[in-house]
Amino acid sequence: MDKATKTATIAKFARKDGDTGSPEVQIALLSGRINELTTHLKSNPKDNSTRHGLLAMVALRKRLLAYLERENHAKYIEITDALNIRRTK
């Protein structure tokens, strides 16, 4: 993910200026990295260290989504729709 894409993603999902730690921003950034690594693994299927990192990112995103669903269900619906992420349940 290049700097311009990352900055645009942060600006789109931030709650206020300078916000990089909210769950919405973290989920959006992880989703971008997950998409990039998924395309990388399609062309490099034996890259197991990248696969391990990808699974860790997916697990972290899953925990953040569960937290967001508990705390602010409307935001959870909004971010899963915006990022095209399947919802649990």
FISERO-741325 format. One record per atom (N, C-alpha, C): residue in three letters; residue number from 1; x, y, z. Coordinates in pm, 1 decimal. Example, Ala and Ser with C-alpha at 12.3 -4.5 7.8 and 13.67 -1.06 7.14 Angstrom:
res; n; u; v; w
ALA; 1; 1319.0; -569.0; 780.0
ALA; 1; 1230.0; -450.0; 780.0
ALA; 1; 1320.0; -330.0; 780.0
SER; 2; 1285.0; -225.0; 708.0
SER; 2; 1367.0; -106.0; 714.0
SER; 2; 1290.0; 3.0; 787.0
***
This chain:
res; n; u; v; w
MET; 1; 85.5; -116.6; 0.0
MET; 1; 0.0; 0.0; 0.0
MET; 1; 90.6; 123.5; 0.0
ASP; 2; 75.6; 206.3; -100.6
ASP; 2; 159.4; 325.3; -107.0
ASP; 2; 104.3; 434.2; -14.7
LYS; 3; 183.8; 536.6; 5.6
LYS; 3; 150.9; 641.5; 102.5
LYS; 3; 22.7; 716.4; 65.3
ALA; 4; 2.8; 744.0; -61.9
ALA; 4; -116.4; 818.3; -104.6
ALA; 4; -243.4; 738.2; -77.1
THR; 5; -240.4; 608.9; -106.7
THR; 5; -356.3; 523.3; -81.5
THR; 5; -385.4; 514.4; 67.3
LYS; 6; -279.6; 499.8; 144.9
LYS; 6; -295.2; 489.6; 289.9
LYS; 6; -353.4; 618.9; 347.3
THR; 7; -303.3; 732.5; 302.2
THR; 7; -353.5; 862.2; 349.2
THR; 7; -500.2; 880.8; 310.7
ALA; 8; -536.5; 841.5; 189.6
ALA; 8; -675.3; 853.4; 145.5
ALA; 8; -767.0; 763.4; 227.9
THR; 9; -721.3; 643.9; 258.2
THR; 9; -800.4; 551.0; 338.6
THR; 9; -820.8; 605.9; 478.7
ILE; 10; -714.2; 659.3; 538.0
ILE; 10; -724.1; 717.0; 672.1
ILE; 10; -820.8; 834.0; 671.5
ALA; 11; -811.5; 920.4; 570.8
ALA; 11; -900.2; 1036.6; 562.8
ALA; 11; -1046.1; 994.8; 546.3
LYS; 12; -1070.1; 888.0; 473.2
LYS; 12; -1206.7; 843.4; 446.8
LYS; 12; -1273.3; 785.2; 572.4
PHE; 13; -1198.5; 710.2; 653.3
PHE; 13; -1258.9; 639.1; 764.9
PHE; 13; -1230.1; 701.0; 901.4
ALA; 14; -1152.1; 808.5; 907.9
ALA; 14; -1117.1; 869.3; 1036.2
ALA; 14; -1237.5; 937.1; 1099.6
ARG; 15; -1241.2; 934.9; 1231.7
ARG; 15; -1348.3; 1001.8; 1304.9
ARG; 15; -1324.2; 1151.5; 1311.4
LYS; 16; -1196.7; 1191.5; 1316.9
LYS; 16; -1158.8; 1332.5; 1321.7
LYS; 16; -1020.3; 1345.1; 1259.6
ASP; 17; -969.0; 1466.2; 1246.6
ASP; 17; -836.0; 1485.6; 1189.8
ASP; 17; -730.3; 1419.9; 1277.2
GLY; 18; -637.0; 1353.3; 1214.3
GLY; 18; -526.9; 1291.1; 1287.2
GLY; 18; -561.6; 1157.7; 1349.8
ASP; 19; -678.7; 1104.6; 1321.5
ASP; 19; -722.2; 978.0; 1379.6
ASP; 19; -665.8; 862.0; 1298.8
THR; 20; -579.0; 782.5; 1361.2
THR; 20; -527.9; 663.5; 1294.5
THR; 20; -549.7; 539.3; 1378.4
GLY; 21; -603.3; 554.0; 1497.4
GLY; 21; -615.1; 441.2; 1588.1
GLY; 21; -754.9; 388.6; 1606.9
SER; 22; -854.8; 453.9; 1551.3
SER; 22; -991.3; 405.6; 1569.6
SER; 22; -1008.4; 271.4; 1498.0
PRO; 23; -1099.5; 188.9; 1546.1
PRO; 23; -1118.3; 58.0; 1482.8
PRO; 23; -1154.2; 67.6; 1335.0
GLU; 24; -1228.4; 170.6; 1297.8
GLU; 24; -1267.7; 185.5; 1157.5
GLU; 24; -1145.9; 202.2; 1067.3
VAL; 25; -1052.6; 286.3; 1109.3
VAL; 25; -931.3; 310.1; 1030.8
VAL; 25; -845.1; 184.4; 1028.2
GLN; 26; -830.2; 119.9; 1142.4
GLN; 26; -748.1; -1.1; 1148.4
GLN; 26; -805.5; -110.5; 1059.4
ILE; 27; -937.3; -127.0; 1059.5
ILE; 27; -1001.1; -228.3; 975.5
ILE; 27; -981.1; -195.5; 828.0
ALA; 28; -995.5; -69.2; 791.5
ALA; 28; -978.9; -29.1; 651.2
ALA; 28; -835.1; -51.7; 603.9
LEU; 29; -737.2; -16.2; 686.8
LEU; 29; -598.0; -35.5; 648.3
LEU; 29; -563.7; -184.5; 639.6
LEU; 30; -612.3; -262.0; 734.0
LEU; 30; -588.1; -406.5; 728.2
LEU; 30; -652.3; -467.6; 604.5
SER; 31; -769.6; -421.4; 568.7
SER; 31; -837.1; -474.7; 450.3
SER; 31; -756.1; -447.7; 323.6
GLY; 32; -698.0; -329.6; 315.3
GLY; 32; -613.2; -298.0; 200.5
GLY; 32; -491.2; -388.0; 192.8
ARG; 33; -426.6; -408.9; 307.1
ARG; 33; -308.2; -496.5; 309.6
ARG; 33; -347.0; -641.2; 281.8
ILE; 34; -460.9; -685.2; 333.8
ILE; 34; -507.8; -822.2; 309.6
ILE; 34; -533.0; -843.4; 160.9
ASN; 35; -595.0; -746.6; 94.9
ASN; 35; -620.0; -758.7; -49.3
ASN; 35; -490.0; -767.1; -128.2
GLU; 36; -390.5; -686.0; -90.1
GLU; 36; -261.7; -689.9; -159.5
GLU; 36; -191.9; -824.3; -139.6
LEU; 37; -191.5; -873.6; -17.2
LEU; 37; -124.8; -1000.9; 9.6
LEU; 37; -197.1; -1117.5; -56.8
THR; 38; -327.6; -1107.5; -68.5
THR; 38; -402.9; -1213.6; -135.3
THR; 38; -363.0; -1223.2; -281.9
THR; 39; -349.3; -1109.0; -348.4
THR; 39; -306.6; -1112.2; -488.8
THR; 39; -162.5; -1162.4; -500.3
HIS; 40; -78.5; -1125.9; -403.9
HIS; 40; 60.0; -1173.7; -404.1
HIS; 40; 63.9; -1326.0; -390.5
LEU; 41; -18.2; -1379.6; -302.1
LEU; 41; -16.3; -1523.8; -279.0
LEU; 41; -75.2; -1602.6; -395.1
LYS; 42; -158.5; -1539.6; -475.6
LYS; 42; -210.0; -1609.1; -593.2
LYS; 42; -98.6; -1637.3; -693.1
SER; 43; -2.4; -1545.4; -701.8
SER; 43; 109.0; -1566.3; -795.1
SER; 43; 229.5; -1632.7; -729.1
ASN; 44; 232.4; -1637.7; -595.3
ASN; 44; 342.1; -1701.1; -521.3
ASN; 44; 284.6; -1796.4; -416.3
PRO; 45; 233.0; -1910.1; -459.8
PRO; 45; 161.4; -1997.3; -365.8
PRO; 45; 249.7; -2063.0; -258.8
LYS; 46; 379.9; -2066.6; -278.0
LYS; 46; 467.1; -2131.5; -180.2
LYS; 46; 526.7; -2035.4; -78.1
ASP; 47; 484.5; -1911.0; -79.7
ASP; 47; 535.2; -1810.4; 12.9
ASP; 47; 463.5; -1824.7; 147.9
ASN; 48; 512.7; -1918.5; 228.6
ASN; 48; 443.9; -1951.5; 352.9
ASN; 48; 458.6; -1845.3; 460.7
SER; 49; 568.0; -1769.7; 460.5
SER; 49; 583.3; -1665.2; 561.5
SER; 49; 481.6; -1553.0; 538.2
THR; 50; 454.4; -1522.2; 412.2
THR; 50; 352.8; -1422.4; 381.6
THR; 50; 214.4; -1475.4; 417.3
ARG; 51; 191.2; -1603.2; 393.0
ARG; 51; 63.1; -1664.5; 427.7
ARG; 51; 39.1; -1656.5; 578.9
HIS; 52; 144.1; -1680.5; 655.7
HIS; 52; 134.7; -1672.4; 801.9
HIS; 52; 98.2; -1530.0; 845.4
GLY; 53; 162.6; -1430.8; 787.0
GLY; 53; 131.2; -1291.5; 818.4
GLY; 53; -10.4; -1254.2; 776.3
LEU; 54; -52.9; -1305.0; 661.6
LEU; 54; -187.9; -1278.3; 612.8
LEU; 54; -292.4; -1334.0; 709.6
LEU; 55; -271.0; -1454.6; 757.1
LEU; 55; -365.8; -1514.2; 851.1
LEU; 55; -371.0; -1436.8; 982.0
ALA; 56; -257.7; -1384.1; 1024.8
ALA; 56; -255.2; -1302.6; 1146.3
ALA; 56; -334.5; -1173.6; 1125.2
MET; 57; -320.2; -1111.4; 1008.2
MET; 57; -395.2; -988.7; 978.1
MET; 57; -545.2; -1014.6; 970.2
VAL; 58; -583.0; -1126.8; 910.7
VAL; 58; -724.8; -1161.3; 901.0
VAL; 58; -782.9; -1182.5; 1040.8
ALA; 59; -707.4; -1248.4; 1128.1
ALA; 59; -753.9; -1271.3; 1264.9
ALA; 59; -768.2; -1139.3; 1341.2
LEU; 60; -672.6; -1048.6; 1323.0
LEU; 60; -679.9; -918.4; 1389.4
LEU; 60; -800.1; -839.4; 1339.3
ARG; 61; -822.3; -840.9; 1208.0
ARG; 61; -937.1; -769.9; 1152.2
ARG; 61; -1067.4; -828.9; 1204.7
LYS; 62; -1071.2; -959.4; 1219.5
LYS; 62; -1190.5; -1025.1; 1272.0
LYS; 62; -1219.6; -981.1; 1415.0
ARG; 63; -1114.4; -970.7; 1497.5
ARG; 63; -1132.4; -924.3; 1635.6
ARG; 63; -1177.9; -779.1; 1638.7
LEU; 64; -1120.7; -695.1; 1554.7
LEU; 64; -1161.6; -554.8; 1549.4
LEU; 64; -1306.5; -541.0; 1502.8
LEU; 65; -1346.8; -622.3; 1406.5
LEU; 65; -1485.3; -618.1; 1359.4
LEU; 65; -1581.5; -663.7; 1468.9
ALA; 66; -1542.9; -765.1; 1545.3
ALA; 66; -1628.1; -811.1; 1654.9
ALA; 66; -1642.8; -702.1; 1760.1
TYR; 67; -1533.6; -632.4; 1790.0
TYR; 67; -1538.8; -521.4; 1885.5
TYR; 67; -1630.3; -411.0; 1834.6
LEU; 68; -1614.0; -374.5; 1707.7
LEU; 68; -1694.2; -267.5; 1650.0
LEU; 68; -1842.8; -306.1; 1647.4
GLU; 69; -1870.9; -432.0; 1620.6
GLU; 69; -2010.0; -476.9; 1619.8
GLU; 69; -2072.7; -464.2; 1758.6
ARG; 70; -1996.2; -496.3; 1861.9
ARG; 70; -2047.4; -483.5; 1998.8
ARG; 70; -2068.9; -338.8; 2038.3
GLU; 71; -1974.4; -252.4; 2003.4
GLU; 71; -1975.3; -114.7; 2051.5
GLU; 71; -2061.4; -20.1; 1968.2
ASN; 72; -2059.9; -38.2; 1835.7
ASN; 72; -2132.5; 53.8; 1747.7
ASN; 72; -2179.8; -24.3; 1624.8
HIS; 73; -2296.3; -85.2; 1637.5
HIS; 73; -2345.3; -175.2; 1532.5
HIS; 73; -2369.5; -100.8; 1400.3
ALA; 74; -2414.8; 22.6; 1407.2
ALA; 74; -2439.7; 99.0; 1284.3
ALA; 74; -2309.4; 121.9; 1207.1
LYS; 75; -2201.3; 154.3; 1278.5
LYS; 75; -2070.4; 173.3; 1213.8
LYS; 75; -2020.7; 42.5; 1155.5
TYR; 76; -2047.6; -66.8; 1225.0
TYR; 76; -2008.6; -199.6; 1177.4
TYR; 76; -2074.7; -229.6; 1042.9
ILE; 77; -2204.4; -203.7; 1034.1
ILE; 77; -2278.0; -225.4; 908.9
ILE; 77; -2220.2; -136.2; 799.2
GLU; 78; -2194.5; -10.5; 833.6
GLU; 78; -2143.0; 86.1; 736.0
GLU; 78; -2006.4; 44.3; 681.7
ILE; 79; -1915.8; 2.8; 770.2
ILE; 79; -1779.6; -29.2; 725.2
ILE; 79; -1775.3; -161.4; 649.7
THR; 80; -1857.9; -258.9; 688.4
THR; 80; -1858.4; -384.5; 613.2
THR; 80; -1915.4; -364.1; 473.6
ASP; 81; -2012.7; -274.3; 460.8
ASP; 81; -2065.3; -243.5; 328.2
ASP; 81; -1962.4; -168.8; 244.1
ALA; 82; -1894.1; -71.9; 304.8
ALA; 82; -1797.5; 10.2; 231.0
ALA; 82; -1677.4; -71.8; 183.4
LEU; 83; -1634.0; -168.1; 265.8
LEU; 83; -1514.9; -245.7; 232.1
LEU; 83; -1547.1; -380.6; 170.2
ASN; 84; -1677.4; -408.7; 152.1
ASN; 84; -1719.1; -533.6; 92.1
ASN; 84; -1668.4; -655.2; 171.7
ILE; 85; -1690.5; -649.6; 303.0
ILE; 85; -1651.7; -758.7; 392.7
ILE; 85; -1777.9; -834.0; 432.3
ARG; 86; -1770.7; -967.3; 427.8
ARG; 86; -1885.4; -1047.2; 470.2
ARG; 86; -1904.9; -1032.4; 620.6
ARG; 87; -2029.3; -1025.3; 662.3
ARG; 87; -2060.4; -1011.9; 804.0
ARG; 87; -2075.1; -1150.1; 866.3
THR; 88; -2044.9; -1157.4; 995.3
THR; 88; -2073.1; -1280.6; 1066.6
THR; 88; -2219.7; -1279.9; 1105.7
LYS; 89; -2275.5; -1394.7; 1122.9
LYS; 89; -2416.3; -1411.2; 1162.6
LYS; 89; -2509.2; -1374.1; 1050.7
***
